[in-house]
Amino acid sequence: MTEKSKSKGGRATPSPGGRNLAVRVKTAKSRDLSSTLWLERQLNDPYVAEAKRLGYRSRAAFKLAQLDDKYRLLRPGMRIVDLGAAPGGWTQIAVERTRATSSGARIVALDILPFDPIPPATMLHLDFLDPGAPAILKQALNGQADLVLSDMAAPATGHRETDHIRIIALAEVAYEFAAEVLAPDGVFVAKVFQGGSEKDLLARLKKDFTTVRHAKTPQAAPDRRRFTSSPKVSGANPPRN
């Protein structure tokens, strides 16, 4: 059974409810313990089942939907960059809530992994760390961005400190790009893992933006040992000299 929760603005964000039977996965010879645990979480995660039911490509779609319910990030006609977009959950929500097919919203989604088109968004199969990637993104965007999203994450190593440092490094690179392309009053959203190294990035955001908020969506932390971070929602890009 699925329940729907409504934000104050009237948008409905699906919220899985009811009881589910737990599934335990046997460890296969070709699969290590980490992969087995991930598969077990996927099979027992109600957000995964709900995403599949609603046609979303990943459970991450609910993360952006819940952030939008709270902070009103998405509006018709916006220009949006989605970094680390595969398999496309955030892009789907952006297209849906900006009414991109009719409003003229421009959404550019990039990932190093290939993923299927989500019309009318522009999909770029690129490594964001490639020196030429920012220029290609800017050309596809064809103007300043109102919103830069970063859900980028390096492949997990299983070592908490290493994974934390790697995701912070990606968030910092995403911020450098956002600072170049955001329009006045633009917004930057990035996923990070808490662990200490985010302090320098947070200090820069507080210096360069009028507002910085920490947000932790309900679906973002099924495993608190790993997903302990919050997206940073930052508003009002600094004036350019």
Secondary structure by P-SEA (a helix, b strand, c coil): cbbbbbccccbbbbbbbcbbbbbbbcccccccaaaaaaaaaaaacaaaaaaaaacccccaaaaaaaaaaaccccccbbbbbbccccccaaaaaaaaaacccccbbbbbbbccbbbbbcccbbbbbccccccaaaaaaaaaacccccbbbbcccccccccaaaaaaaaaaaaaaaaaaaaacccccbbbbbbbbccccaaaaaaaaaacccbbbbbbccccccccccccbbbbbbccccccc
